């Protein structure tokens, strides 16, 4: 959520900053509501001050029943009714103001390149060299089905399109990746946390998925819950309505969850593969940091996600998202894209973002410095570390062999019970 005072005092600048995202953001209705709200507050304060003063006069005249005292009492009853009516109107204005604030996206950081779409994202760096195959590389769908470790037909029978069943070593590979990534990140200073897969509406409002993106979520009625679209939601809300100590910052968490997304729209062949599914596994990184360190933290968090791909030996590139491609709550985002041989291009496998104090304002989480004083909004960050299904895609395609087998990256072998290769004959 943006700072209402800043919007009030820097309306034109705010309009220009929001316009960098593309589209139209009319702040006039919000600022008019704010002005009316402040006028109502001022009027109520004057009435309450007058009531207090007259109440003191009446108190001093306690026991008296003269005409002047009775007139004052009657006048104060009417003032009380007027105050009650104004308080109700103030509450309505506050609800409308909050609703409009929740619809506004974050302000892009000054270092975010200007652009209107993903075509204008900028490459920050490349790592690794795509493998040269002596044969035509197959897609992960062909590789997985030929090895008997991926089954899309049975998944469709159970649940419909955009689901997969992993068999044997395919299932082992998913679980190995999850546990290995958790271990890797805890070794780099993150605290592992296991959180609910169902969250409240309030939690999703807090991280910015609601109210704007409700159609992308799976909702459960009575009571009202949503399946998590990402571990970012429950983990970020861990400290909702708290004041943290600066000595405890940064707080760095890593969590595994299954993730659930409607993925509305048509995506061609991706409806069947692992790239875009309704349910998938992910290891997520979340940080709470002091404002002056949040962009240093964004670089560090992105490197933590990159480290996973480096350990797996998978070529990738890091892209700085342009202003028009930023997520709703993000001030700056790096996308990490892994090389997919069958497609001859890089595909997103992680998105690392700094939200500054945008989420903190929505979930009401602050920190207090060692010297005390007024509490300050923390900055929150998160990134995929990594999306498991897309990592499986990258391994199956980059490590496939001419005979149809797949070599297991060395770092994963201890988590695969020493298995170094997936072959058709090893699966029952």
C-alpha positions in Angstrom: 0.0 0.0 0.0 1.3 3.5 -0.8 1.7 6.1 1.8 -1.4 8.3 1.8 0.4 11.3 3.2 3.0 11.0 0.4 0.3 10.8 -2.2 -1.4 13.9 -0.7 1.8 15.9 -0.6 3.3 14.7 -3.9 0.2 14.0 -6.1 1.8 15.1 -9.4 5.0 13.2 -8.8 3.0 10.1 -7.7 1.0 10.3 -10.9 4.1 10.4 -13.0 5.7 7.5 -11.2 2.6 5.3 -11.5 2.3 6.2 -15.2 5.7 4.5 -15.8 3.8 1.2 -15.4 1.6 2.0 -18.3 -2.2 2.5 -18.2 -4.0 5.2 -16.4 -4.0 5.9 -12.6 -6.4 8.7 -11.7 -5.5 9.9 -8.2 -8.1 12.7 -8.2 -11.0 10.7 -6.7 -8.7 9.4 -3.9 -7.3 12.8 -3.1 -10.8 14.3 -3.1 -12.0 11.7 -0.6 -8.9 12.3 1.5 -9.6 16.1 1.6 -13.2 15.5 2.5 -12.2 13.0 5.2 -9.7 15.5 6.7 -12.4 18.2 6.7 -14.8 15.9 8.5 -12.1 15.0 11.1 -11.5 18.7 11.7 -15.2 19.4 12.1 -15.6 16.5 14.6 -12.6 17.7 16.6 -14.1 21.2 16.9 -17.4 19.7 18.0 -15.8 17.4 20.5 -13.7 20.2 22.0 -16.8 22.3 22.4 -18.7 19.4 24.0 -15.9 18.9 26.4 -15.8 22.5 27.4 -19.6 22.7 27.9 -19.6 19.4 29.7 -17.1 20.9 32.2 -19.4 23.9 32.7 -22.3 21.5 33.3 -20.2 19.5 35.7 -19.4 22.6 37.7 -23.1 23.4 37.9 -23.9 19.9 39.1 -27.1 19.7 41.1 -28.5 22.9 39.6 -31.7 22.7 37.6 -31.8 26.2 36.2 -32.9 26.9 32.6 -29.4 27.8 31.3 -28.0 24.4 32.4 -30.9 22.5 30.8 -30.4 24.4 27.6 -26.7 23.4 27.6 -27.6 19.8 28.2 -30.1 19.7 25.3 -27.6 21.4 23.0 -24.9 18.8 23.9 -27.3 16.0 23.2 -27.8 17.4 19.7 -24.0 17.9 19.4 -23.5 14.2 20.4 -25.9 13.1 17.7 -24.1 15.2 15.1 -20.7 13.8 16.3 -22.1 10.2 16.0 -23.3 10.9 12.4 -20.0 12.5 11.4 -18.1 9.6 12.9 -20.1 7.2 10.8 -19.4 9.3 7.7 -15.7 9.4 8.6 -15.7 5.6 8.8 -17.3 5.4 5.4 -14.7 7.7 3.9 -11.9 5.6 5.5 -13.3 2.5 4.0 -13.5 4.1 0.5 -10.0 5.5 0.9 -8.6 2.1 1.9 -10.3 0.5 -1.0 -8.8 2.9 -3.5 -5.3 2.6 -1.9 -5.5 -1.2 -2.2 -6.1 -0.8 -6.0 -2.9 1.2 -6.5 0.3 -0.7 -7.4 3.7 0.0 -6.0 5.9 2.8 -7.4 8.8 1.5 -9.6 12.2 2.1 -8.2 14.3 4.7 -10.1 16.7 2.0 -11.4 13.9 0.1 -13.1 14.2 0.5 -16.9 11.3 2.2 -18.6 9.2 -0.1 -20.9 5.7 -1.3 -21.6 6.1 -5.1 -21.9 8.4 -8.1 -21.3 10.1 -7.3 -24.7 11.7 -4.3 -23.1 13.2 -6.2 -20.1 17.0 -5.9 -19.8 19.5 -8.6 -19.5 21.6 -8.1 -16.4 23.9 -11.1 -16.8 24.4 -14.6 -18.3 25.7 -17.7 -16.6 26.9 -20.9 -18.3 26.9 -22.0 -21.9 24.0 -24.0 -23.3 25.0 -27.6 -24.2 25.7 -28.6 -27.8 23.8 -31.8 -28.4 24.9 -34.4 -30.9 21.2 -35.2 -31.4 17.9 -33.4 -31.5 17.0 -32.7 -27.9 13.5 -33.8 -26.9 11.0 -31.8 -24.8 10.6 -32.7 -21.1 7.2 -34.2 -22.0 8.8 -36.7 -24.4 11.7 -37.5 -22.1 9.5 -37.9 -19.0 6.9 -40.0 -20.8 9.4 -42.3 -22.5 11.1 -42.9 -19.2 7.8 -43.6 -17.5 8.4 -40.9 -14.9 5.8 -38.3 -16.0 2.1 -39.1 -16.7 -0.2 -36.4 -18.0 -3.0 -38.7 -19.2 -3.7 -40.2 -15.7 -3.4 -36.8 -14.1 -6.0 -35.5 -16.5 -8.2 -38.5 -15.6 -7.9 -37.6 -12.0 -8.1 -33.8 -12.1 -8.2 -32.4 -15.6 -5.7 -30.4 -17.7 -2.6 -28.8 -16.2 -1.8 -31.5 -13.7 0.9 -34.2 -13.7 1.6 -37.5 -12.0 5.2 -38.3 -11.2 6.2 -42.0 -11.0 9.1 -43.7 -9.4 12.4 -41.8 -9.9 10.3 -38.8 -11.2 8.7 -38.5 -7.8 12.0 -39.1 -6.1 13.6 -36.3 -8.2 10.9 -33.8 -7.2 11.3 -34.6 -3.5 15.1 -34.6 -3.8 15.0 -31.1 -5.3 12.8 -29.8 -2.5 14.9 -31.2 0.3 18.2 -30.2 -1.3 17.1 -26.7 -1.9 15.9 -26.3 1.7 19.3 -27.6 2.9 21.2 -25.3 0.5 19.3 -22.2 1.7 19.5 -23.0 5.4 23.3 -23.3 4.9 23.2 -19.8 3.5 21.5 -18.3 6.6 17.8 -18.9 6.0 15.5 -20.3 8.7 13.3 -23.1 7.4 9.6 -22.8 8.1 6.7 -25.0 7.2 3.4 -23.0 6.8 -0.3 -23.7 6.1 -1.3 -24.2 2.4 -4.6 -22.5 3.2 -4.7 -18.7 3.9 -7.3 -16.1 4.7 -8.5 -13.3 2.5 -6.7 -10.8 4.9 -3.3 -12.6 4.3 -3.7 -12.3 0.5 -4.7 -8.6 0.8 -1.6 -8.1 2.9 0.8 -9.4 0.2 -1.0 -7.8 -2.7 -2.8 -10.7 -4.5 -6.1 -9.3 -3.4 -8.3 -7.6 -4.3 -6.9 -7.2 -7.8 -6.1 -10.9 -8.7 -8.9 -12.9 -7.1 -9.7 -14.6 -10.4 -6.3 -16.2 -10.4 -6.8 -17.9 -7.0 -8.5 -21.1 -5.9 -11.1 -20.2 -3.3 -12.6 -22.4 -0.7 -15.9 -21.4 0.9 -17.3 -21.7 4.4 -15.1 -20.6 6.0 -13.5 -18.4 3.5 -10.0 -19.7 2.6 -7.8 -19.6 -0.4 -5.2 -22.2 -1.5 -1.8 -20.5 -1.5 -0.5 -19.2 -4.9 3.0 -19.1 -3.4 4.6 -19.5 0.1 5.3 -15.7 0.0 1.7 -15.2 1.3 1.8 -17.2 4.6 5.5 -16.5 5.3 5.2 -12.8 4.8 2.2 -12.7 7.1 4.1 -14.5 9.9 4.9 -11.1 11.4 1.6 -9.3 10.6 0.7 -6.7 13.3 4.2 -7.0 14.9 6.9 -4.6 15.8 10.3 -6.2 15.3 13.6 -5.3 16.9 16.3 -3.9 14.5 18.8 -6.3 16.2 16.8 -9.2 14.8 16.9 -8.0 11.2 17.3 -9.2 8.6 14.9 -12.1 9.1 15.4 -14.6 6.3 13.0 -17.5 5.8 12.9 -20.4 3.4 9.7 -22.5 2.9 8.4 -25.2 0.8 4.7 -25.3 -0.3 2.6 -26.7 -3.0 1.3 -23.8 -5.0 -2.2 -23.5 -6.6 -3.0 -21.1 -9.5 -5.9 -20.9 -12.0 -3.5 -19.8 -14.8 -6.5 -18.4 -16.7 -5.9 -18.2 -20.5 -4.7 -20.3 -23.3 -1.0 -21.4 -23.4 -0.9 -23.9 -26.2 1.3 -26.9 -25.5 2.1 -25.6 -22.0 -1.4 -26.7 -20.9 0.0 -30.3 -20.9 3.6 -29.9 -19.8 5.1 -28.9 -16.4 5.7 -25.3 -17.4 2.3 -23.9 -16.4 0.2 -26.0 -14.0 -2.6 -25.5 -11.6 -0.6 -27.2 -8.9 3.1 -27.2 -8.5 5.8 -27.3 -5.9 8.1 -24.4 -5.0 10.8 -23.4 -2.5 10.4 -19.7 -1.6 12.8 -17.2 0.0 11.4 -14.3 2.1 13.3 -11.5 3.9 12.4 -8.7 6.3 15.1 -6.0 6.3 15.8 -2.4 7.2 14.9 0.1 4.4 18.5 1.3 3.8 19.6 -2.3 3.2 16.8 -3.6 1.0 18.4 -3.1 -2.4 21.6 -4.8 -1.2 19.3 -7.6 0.1 17.6 -7.9 -3.3 21.0 -8.5 -5.0 21.9 -11.0 -2.3 18.6 -12.8 -2.5 18.8 -13.0 -6.3 22.3 -14.5 -5.9 20.9 -17.1 -3.5 18.4 -18.2 -6.1 21.1 -18.2 -8.8 23.3 -20.3 -6.6 20.8 -23.2 -7.0 21.2 -23.2 -10.8 24.9 -22.9 -10.6 25.1 -25.9 -8.3 22.9 -27.8 -10.8 25.1 -26.7 -13.7 22.1 -25.2 -15.6 22.7 -22.2 -17.9 20.6 -19.2 -17.1 20.3 -15.4 -17.5 19.1 -12.7 -15.1 16.6 -10.1 -16.5 15.7 -6.7 -14.9 12.0 -6.3 -15.4 11.0 -3.0 -17.1 8.3 -0.7 -15.5 5.5 -2.1 -17.6 6.3 -5.8 -16.7 6.6 -5.3 -12.9 4.3 -7.2 -10.6 1.6 -5.3 -8.8 3.4 -5.1 -5.4 7.0 -4.9 -6.6 9.3 -1.9 -6.7 12.0 -3.8 -8.6 12.2 -7.4 -9.8 14.8 -9.7 -11.3 13.6 -12.7 -13.3 16.0 -15.6 -13.5 15.4 -17.6 -16.7 16.9 -21.1 -17.3 17.9 -22.5 -20.7 15.3 -24.9 -22.2 17.0 -26.8 -25.1 13.8 -28.1 -26.8 12.5 -24.5 -27.1 15.9 -22.9 -27.8 15.3 -20.1 -25.3 15.4 -19.1 -21.7 12.3 -19.5 -19.5 11.5 -18.0 -16.1 12.3 -20.2 -13.1 12.5 -17.6 -10.4 11.3 -14.0 -9.8 13.1 -12.0 -7.1 11.5 -8.8 -5.9 11.9 -5.9 -3.5 8.5 -4.6 -2.3 10.0 -1.9 -0.1 7.3 -1.0 2.5 4.4 -1.7 0.2 3.5 -5.0 1.9 4.5 -3.9 5.3 1.9 -1.1 5.3 -0.8 -3.6 4.3 0.2 -6.2 7.0 1.2 -3.6 9.6 4.8 -4.8 10.4 7.4 -2.4 11.6 10.7 -2.4 13.5 12.2 -0.3 16.2 15.8 0.8 16.2 18.2 0.1 19.0 17.9 3.7 20.1 14.2 3.4 20.4 11.9 6.1 19.2 9.2 5.8 16.6 8.7 2.4 14.9 9.6 2.2 11.1 8.0 0.2 8.3 10.2 -2.8 7.4 11.0 -3.6 3.7 10.0 -7.1 2.5 11.5 -9.1 -0.3 10.9 -12.6 -1.8 12.1 -14.9 -4.5 11.6 -18.4 -5.8 14.5 -20.5 -4.8 13.3 -22.3 -7.1 10.1 -23.5 -8.8 10.5 -27.3 -8.6 8.5 -28.3 -11.7 10.4 -26.0 -13.9 13.7 -27.2 -12.4 12.6 -30.7 -13.3 12.0 -29.5 -16.8 15.5 -28.0 -17.0 17.2 -31.1 -15.7 15.3 -33.5 -18.0 16.1 -31.4 -21.0 19.6 -30.3 -20.3 20.8 -33.6 -18.9 19.1 -35.9 -21.5 21.3 -38.4 -23.4 21.0 -39.9 -26.9 19.7 -43.2 -25.5 16.8 -41.5 -23.8 18.3 -41.6 -20.3 18.8 -38.6 -18.0 21.9 -38.0 -16.0 21.3 -36.8 -12.4 23.3 -33.6 -11.5 26.0 -34.6 -9.0 24.7 -32.5 -6.1 21.4 -34.3 -6.2 22.8 -37.8 -6.1 23.0 -38.1 -2.3 19.3 -37.1 -2.2 18.5 -39.7 -4.9 20.1 -42.5 -2.8 23.2 -42.5 -5.0 21.3 -42.9 -8.3 23.3 -41.2 -11.0 21.0 -41.8 -14.0 17.3 -42.3 -14.8 16.8 -45.1 -17.3 13.7 -46.8 -18.5 14.7 -50.1 -17.0 15.1 -48.6 -13.5 11.4 -47.8 -13.2 8.7 -50.4 -12.4 
